[in-house]
């Protein structure tokens, strides 16, 4: 009898811990062509929950205020897709930009990393008229 109870406890524990959300992105890195300074890049990451529990995206962090992120407000059900929308303002940014966005969630890793890369061509320097 004790053995049966122990087996049931182990099975229940395995079942509970097996119910986790798994964050998966089709592309974790997005590369853009050369972009002139001053433009806004609007793009999305497609996310899938490959786990067996709803995936909740709690918050995000980016390296600078030039990046804004909009997370889905509802949990992503197992097997379902959602998008993370991003806006990157290139004003005041130039040359190679390698930006990382950290997503906090209830997935196994707790903190996921998304990245985008772009070469921003600086605005030409304005020449002053000669007197």
MDAnalysis code that builds the backbone (N, CA, C; Angstrom):
import MDAnalysis as mda
import numpy as np

u = mda.Universe.empty(393, n_residues=131, atom_resindex=np.repeat(np.arange(131), 3), trajectory=True)
u.add_TopologyAttr("name", ["N", "CA", "C"] * 131)
u.add_TopologyAttr("resid", np.arange(1, 132))
u.add_TopologyAttr("resname", ["UNK", "UNK", "UNK", "UNK", "UNK", "UNK", "UNK", "UNK", "UNK", "UNK", "UNK", "UNK", "UNK", "UNK", "UNK", "UNK", "UNK", "UNK", "UNK", "UNK", "UNK", "UNK", "UNK", "UNK", "UNK", "UNK", "UNK", "UNK", "UNK", "UNK", "UNK", "UNK", "UNK", "UNK", "UNK", "UNK", "UNK", "UNK", "UNK", "UNK", "UNK", "UNK", "UNK", "UNK", "UNK", "UNK", "UNK", "UNK", "UNK", "UNK", "UNK", "UNK", "UNK", "UNK", "UNK", "UNK", "UNK", "UNK", "UNK", "UNK", "UNK", "UNK", "UNK", "UNK", "UNK", "UNK", "UNK", "UNK", "UNK", "UNK", "UNK", "UNK", "UNK", "UNK", "UNK", "UNK", "UNK", "UNK", "UNK", "UNK", "UNK", "UNK", "UNK", "UNK", "UNK", "UNK", "UNK", "UNK", "UNK", "UNK", "UNK", "UNK", "UNK", "UNK", "UNK", "UNK", "UNK", "UNK", "UNK", "UNK", "UNK", "UNK", "UNK", "UNK", "UNK", "UNK", "UNK", "UNK", "UNK", "UNK", "UNK", "UNK", "UNK", "UNK", "UNK", "UNK", "UNK", "UNK", "UNK", "UNK", "UNK", "UNK", "UNK", "UNK", "UNK", "UNK", "UNK", "UNK", "UNK", "UNK", "UNK"])
u.atoms.positions = np.array([
    [0.823, -1.205, 0.000],
    [0.000, 0.000, 0.000],
    [0.860, 1.259, 0.000],
    [1.931, 1.247, 0.832],
    [2.817, 2.410, 0.882],
    [3.458, 2.647, -0.485],
    [3.800, 1.557, -1.152],
    [4.404, 1.669, -2.477],
    [3.457, 2.302, -3.480],
    [2.189, 1.949, -3.422],
    [1.184, 2.512, -4.327],
    [1.002, 4.011, -4.082],
    [0.971, 4.398, -2.825],
    [0.834, 5.826, -2.489],
    [2.050, 6.597, -2.989],
    [3.240, 6.045, -2.809],
    [4.458, 6.696, -3.279],
    [4.437, 6.859, -4.796],
    [4.015, 5.832, -5.506],
    [3.927, 5.906, -6.970],
    [2.932, 6.979, -7.391],
    [1.790, 7.056, -6.734],
    [0.794, 8.087, -7.066],
    [1.334, 9.493, -6.822],
    [2.065, 9.680, -5.739],
    [2.653, 11.001, -5.453],
    [3.669, 11.367, -6.526],
    [4.511, 10.425, -6.910],
    [5.518, 10.681, -7.949],
    [4.839, 11.014, -9.274],
    [3.815, 10.273, -9.645],
    [3.105, 10.533, -10.904],
    [2.421, 11.895, -10.886],
    [1.804, 12.246, -9.776],
    [1.143, 13.551, -9.671],
    [2.165, 14.675, -9.784],
    [3.304, 14.519, -9.114],
    [4.361, 15.527, -9.186],
    [4.869, 15.664, -10.613],
    [5.094, 14.560, -11.298],
    [5.562, 14.603, -12.686],
    [4.539, 15.285, -13.572],
    [3.255, 15.024, -13.339],
    [2.205, 15.649, -14.140],
    [2.169, 17.157, -13.914],
    [2.259, 17.589, -12.669],
    [2.210, 19.024, -12.353],
    [3.409, 19.740, -12.948],
    [4.606, 19.172, -12.783],
    [5.795, 19.834, -13.295],
    [5.924, 19.701, -14.807],
    [5.188, 18.798, -15.420],
    [5.202, 18.661, -16.866],
    [4.361, 19.719, -17.556],
    [3.542, 20.425, -16.816],
    [2.661, 21.453, -17.368],
    [3.379, 22.801, -17.375],
    [4.269, 23.007, -18.326],
    [4.996, 24.272, -18.409],
    [4.760, 24.921, -19.765],
    [4.914, 26.222, -19.789],
    [4.844, 26.971, -21.040],
    [6.237, 26.983, -21.672],
    [6.287, 26.931, -22.993],
    [7.566, 26.966, -23.706],
    [7.500, 28.066, -24.760],
    [8.337, 29.098, -24.591],
    [8.425, 30.244, -25.490],
    [9.232, 29.834, -26.715],
    [8.674, 30.057, -27.899],
    [9.379, 29.748, -29.135],
    [9.109, 30.864, -30.137],
    [10.169, 31.373, -30.750],
    [10.032, 32.418, -31.765],
    [10.505, 31.861, -33.098],
    [9.742, 32.138, -34.155],
    [10.129, 31.669, -35.486],
    [11.514, 32.211, -35.827],
    [11.719, 33.496, -35.577],
    [13.024, 34.140, -35.761],
    [13.336, 34.921, -34.496],
    [14.417, 34.566, -33.804],
    [14.809, 35.315, -32.609],
    [15.673, 36.513, -32.973],
    [16.218, 36.520, -34.196],
    [16.998, 37.660, -34.685],
    [16.424, 38.095, -36.022],
    [16.161, 39.397, -36.141],
    [15.662, 39.964, -37.395],
    [16.703, 40.956, -37.896],
    [17.088, 40.814, -39.176],
    [18.069, 41.714, -39.790],
    [17.359, 42.582, -40.818],
    [17.667, 43.874, -40.791],
    [17.063, 44.827, -41.713],
    [18.108, 45.350, -42.688],
    [17.655, 45.800, -43.863],
    [18.591, 46.439, -44.794],
    [18.983, 47.823, -44.273],
    [19.935, 48.454, -44.955],
    [20.340, 49.814, -44.578],
    [19.115, 50.709, -44.499],
    [19.068, 51.515, -43.462],
    [17.916, 52.381, -43.210],
    [18.416, 53.788, -42.930],
    [17.817, 54.821, -43.549],
    [18.246, 56.189, -43.263],
    [17.845, 56.622, -41.852],
    [18.712, 57.383, -41.212],
    [18.418, 57.919, -39.885],
    [17.142, 58.753, -39.937],
    [16.316, 58.631, -38.929],
    [15.066, 59.381, -38.857],
    [13.839, 58.536, -39.139],
    [14.024, 57.369, -39.740],
    [12.877, 56.493, -40.019],
    [12.552, 55.641, -38.797],
    [11.305, 55.205, -38.731],
    [10.895, 54.264, -37.694],
    [10.752, 52.883, -38.318],
    [11.303, 51.908, -37.652],
    [11.122, 50.523, -38.086],
    [9.995, 49.925, -37.255],
    [8.960, 49.432, -37.913],
    [7.833, 48.760, -37.264],
    [7.860, 47.305, -37.706],
    [7.945, 46.397, -36.757],
    [8.027, 44.983, -37.109],
    [7.491, 44.135, -35.965],
    [7.359, 42.830, -36.220],
    [6.785, 41.915, -35.228],
    [7.577, 40.615, -35.172],
    [7.593, 40.033, -33.995],
    [8.114, 38.684, -33.788],
    [6.920, 37.755, -33.625],
    [6.929, 36.642, -34.338],
    [5.867, 35.646, -34.188],
    [6.283, 34.657, -33.102],
    [5.441, 34.530, -32.094],
    [5.725, 33.692, -30.939],
    [4.754, 32.518, -30.914],
    [5.267, 31.355, -30.537],
    [4.407, 30.180, -30.372],
    [4.656, 29.585, -28.987],
    [3.601, 29.129, -28.372],
    [3.712, 28.416, -27.107],
    [3.786, 26.926, -27.423],
    [4.971, 26.344, -27.284],
    [5.158, 24.918, -27.559],
    [4.999, 24.062, -26.307],
    [4.559, 24.690, -25.225],
    [4.395, 23.965, -23.970],
    [2.994, 23.425, -23.792],
    [2.715, 23.002, -22.568],
    [1.419, 22.410, -22.244],
    [0.619, 23.275, -21.281],
    [1.131, 24.463, -20.966],
    [0.427, 25.404, -20.085],
    [0.381, 26.758, -20.792],
    [-0.566, 27.622, -20.463],
    [-0.626, 28.951, -21.084],
    [0.664, 29.744, -20.831],
    [1.126, 30.434, -21.872],
    [2.330, 31.263, -21.792],
    [1.921, 32.698, -21.515],
    [2.447, 33.265, -20.446],
    [2.154, 34.650, -20.097],
    [3.418, 35.482, -20.254],
    [3.311, 36.583, -20.993],
    [4.427, 37.506, -21.167],
    [4.184, 38.674, -20.222],
    [5.050, 38.809, -19.217],
    [4.822, 39.781, -18.153],
    [5.328, 41.181, -18.476],
    [6.577, 41.263, -18.950],
    [7.177, 42.578, -19.167],
    [8.338, 42.452, -20.144],
    [8.887, 43.592, -20.516],
    [10.012, 43.617, -21.445],
    [11.015, 44.669, -21.008],
    [12.254, 44.516, -21.467],
    [13.316, 45.492, -21.250],
    [14.075, 45.640, -22.559],
    [14.439, 46.873, -22.877],
    [15.263, 47.136, -24.062],
    [16.441, 47.996, -23.627],
    [17.446, 48.054, -24.490],
    [18.674, 48.758, -24.135],
    [18.532, 50.275, -24.136],
    [17.535, 50.794, -24.830],
    [17.375, 52.251, -24.853],
    [15.910, 52.616, -25.061],
    [15.604, 53.886, -24.867],
    [14.226, 54.355, -25.027],
    [13.836, 54.487, -26.496],
    [14.764, 54.225, -27.401],
    [14.468, 54.287, -28.833],
    [13.628, 53.090, -29.283],
    [13.461, 52.111, -28.407],
    [12.720, 50.891, -28.729],
    [11.468, 50.804, -27.870],
    [10.328, 50.551, -28.519],
    [9.073, 50.357, -27.802],
    [8.518, 48.985, -28.181],
    [7.995, 48.282, -27.202],
    [7.516, 46.915, -27.406],
    [6.080, 46.808, -26.912],
    [5.242, 46.128, -27.691],
    [3.861, 45.877, -27.292],
    [3.680, 44.360, -27.193],
    [3.447, 43.900, -25.968],
    [3.254, 42.472, -25.713],
    [1.780, 42.113, -25.822],
    [1.469, 40.871, -26.184],
    [0.066, 40.448, -26.169],
    [-0.466, 40.488, -24.735],
    [-1.687, 40.953, -24.576],
    [-2.249, 41.094, -23.226],
    [-2.825, 39.784, -22.692],
    [-3.238, 38.900, -23.572],
    [-3.826, 37.630, -23.145],
    [-2.774, 36.522, -23.147],
    [-2.923, 35.533, -22.270],
    [-2.005, 34.388, -22.302],
    [-2.082, 33.676, -23.657],
    [-0.957, 33.110, -24.069],
    [-0.892, 32.354, -25.319],
    [-1.119, 30.886, -24.956],
    [-2.193, 30.329, -25.456],
    [-2.555, 28.952, -25.121],
    [-1.596, 27.963, -25.784],
    [-1.458, 26.760, -25.240],
    [-0.570, 25.758, -25.834],
    [-0.878, 25.532, -27.316],
    [0.177, 25.580, -28.134],
    [0.031, 25.375, -29.570],
    [-0.405, 26.608, -30.340],
    [-0.717, 27.696, -29.652],
    [-1.200, 28.916, -30.307],
    [-0.056, 29.887, -30.586],
    [-0.351, 30.856, -31.483],
    [0.606, 31.883, -31.877],
    [0.146, 33.249, -31.388],
    [1.096, 34.164, -31.257],
    [0.809, 35.571, -30.961],
    [1.968, 36.383, -31.526],
    [1.825, 37.700, -31.517],
    [2.908, 38.550, -32.014],
    [3.352, 39.529, -30.935],
    [4.636, 39.828, -30.976],
    [5.221, 40.891, -30.168],
    [5.577, 41.987, -31.151],
    [4.931, 43.150, -31.016],
    [5.148, 44.268, -31.935],
    [6.244, 45.177, -31.389],
    [7.099, 45.663, -32.306],
    [8.235, 46.497, -31.920],
    [8.297, 47.719, -32.819],
    [8.646, 48.861, -32.218],
    [8.908, 50.095, -32.962],
    [10.299, 50.565, -32.549],
    [11.172, 50.756, -33.545],
    [12.524, 51.261, -33.296],
    [12.665, 52.605, -33.989],
    [12.942, 53.657, -33.219],
    [13.109, 55.014, -33.743],
    [14.595, 55.240, -34.014],
    [14.949, 55.469, -35.272],
    [16.357, 55.620, -35.642],
    [16.881, 57.044, -35.456],
    [16.047, 57.983, -35.021],
    [16.521, 59.356, -34.784],
    [17.669, 59.352, -33.782],
    [18.774, 59.963, -34.161],
    [19.929, 60.035, -33.275],
    [20.732, 58.749, -33.205],
    [20.331, 57.754, -33.944],
    [21.060, 56.481, -33.989],
    [21.690, 56.361, -35.369],
    [22.898, 55.883, -35.409],
    [23.538, 55.715, -36.707],
    [24.589, 54.619, -36.638],
    [24.941, 54.151, -37.821],
    [25.842, 53.029, -38.037],
    [25.190, 51.726, -37.564],
    [25.990, 50.739, -37.192],
    [25.454, 49.409, -36.896],
    [24.737, 49.404, -35.550],
    [23.484, 48.977, -35.565],
    [22.672, 48.861, -34.346],
    [22.348, 47.387, -34.121],
    [22.734, 46.886, -32.970],
    [22.487, 45.496, -32.586],
    [21.719, 45.556, -31.272],
    [20.401, 45.497, -31.333],
    [19.544, 45.738, -30.167],
    [18.965, 44.436, -29.628],
    [18.904, 44.358, -28.314],
    [18.362, 43.183, -27.640],
    [17.128, 43.587, -26.847],
    [16.103, 42.747, -26.920],
    [14.882, 42.918, -26.135],
    [14.764, 41.686, -25.240],
    [14.613, 41.921, -23.952],
    [14.423, 40.830, -22.996],
    [12.943, 40.741, -22.650],
    [12.389, 39.548, -22.743],
    [10.982, 39.302, -22.439],
    [10.908, 38.431, -21.187],
    [10.207, 38.926, -20.173],
    [10.004, 38.136, -18.952],
    [8.679, 37.396, -19.077],
    [8.722, 36.092, -18.767],
    [7.529, 35.262, -18.945],
    [7.504, 34.133, -17.918],
    [6.483, 33.314, -18.016],
    [6.389, 32.136, -17.151],
    [6.930, 30.881, -17.844],
    [7.735, 31.065, -18.884],
    [8.315, 29.916, -19.591],
    [9.428, 29.290, -18.751],
    [9.962, 28.200, -19.238],
    [11.041, 27.517, -18.517],
    [12.209, 28.444, -18.221],
    [12.595, 29.241, -19.220],
    [13.770, 30.099, -19.071],
    [13.480, 31.377, -18.285],
    [12.239, 31.747, -18.123],
    [11.796, 32.942, -17.396],
    [12.129, 34.246, -18.117],
    [13.250, 34.293, -18.829],
    [13.659, 35.509, -19.537],
    [14.146, 35.101, -20.923],
    [13.449, 35.580, -21.935],
    [13.793, 35.248, -23.320],
    [14.463, 36.446, -23.979],
    [15.264, 36.175, -24.981],
    [16.008, 37.215, -25.671],
    [15.575, 37.271, -27.131],
    [15.227, 38.468, -27.593],
    [14.957, 38.724, -29.010],
    [15.939, 39.798, -29.455],
    [16.351, 39.754, -30.716],
    [17.377, 40.681, -31.196],
    [16.990, 41.198, -32.573],
    [17.386, 42.456, -32.847],
    [17.278, 42.959, -34.214],
    [18.534, 43.745, -34.545],
    [18.880, 43.716, -35.835],
    [20.099, 44.363, -36.315],
    [19.758, 45.225, -37.518],
    [20.353, 46.405, -37.554],
    [20.139, 47.303, -38.687],
    [21.339, 48.244, -38.798],
    [21.693, 48.588, -40.026],
    [22.700, 49.615, -40.260],
    [21.948, 50.896, -40.576],
    [22.113, 51.910, -39.724],
    [21.426, 53.189, -39.908],
    [22.400, 54.167, -40.559],
    [22.022, 54.642, -41.759],
    [22.857, 55.616, -42.460],
    [22.615, 56.994, -41.858],
    [23.668, 57.648, -41.348],
    [23.474, 58.947, -40.720],
    [23.013, 60.001, -41.721],
    [22.285, 60.990, -41.186],
    [21.881, 62.114, -42.031],
    [23.136, 62.841, -42.471],
    [23.136, 63.366, -43.701],
    [24.317, 64.112, -44.136],
    [24.464, 65.388, -43.305],
    [25.700, 65.749, -43.048],
    [25.950, 66.989, -42.319],
    [25.526, 68.166, -43.184],
    [24.845, 69.102, -42.559],
    [24.416, 70.288, -43.307],
    [25.598, 71.241, -43.433],
    [25.833, 71.667, -44.653],
    [26.932, 72.604, -44.871],
    [26.438, 74.022, -44.641],
    [27.278, 74.809, -43.980],
    [26.928, 76.204, -43.741],
    [27.306, 77.006, -44.983],
    [26.433, 77.962, -45.357],
    [26.775, 78.783, -46.524],
    [28.001, 79.646, -46.232],
    [28.834, 79.778, -47.231],
    [30.028, 80.614, -47.054],
    [29.656, 82.074, -47.275],
    [30.177, 82.954, -46.415],
    [29.822, 84.384, -46.554],
    [30.457, 85.048, -47.740],
])
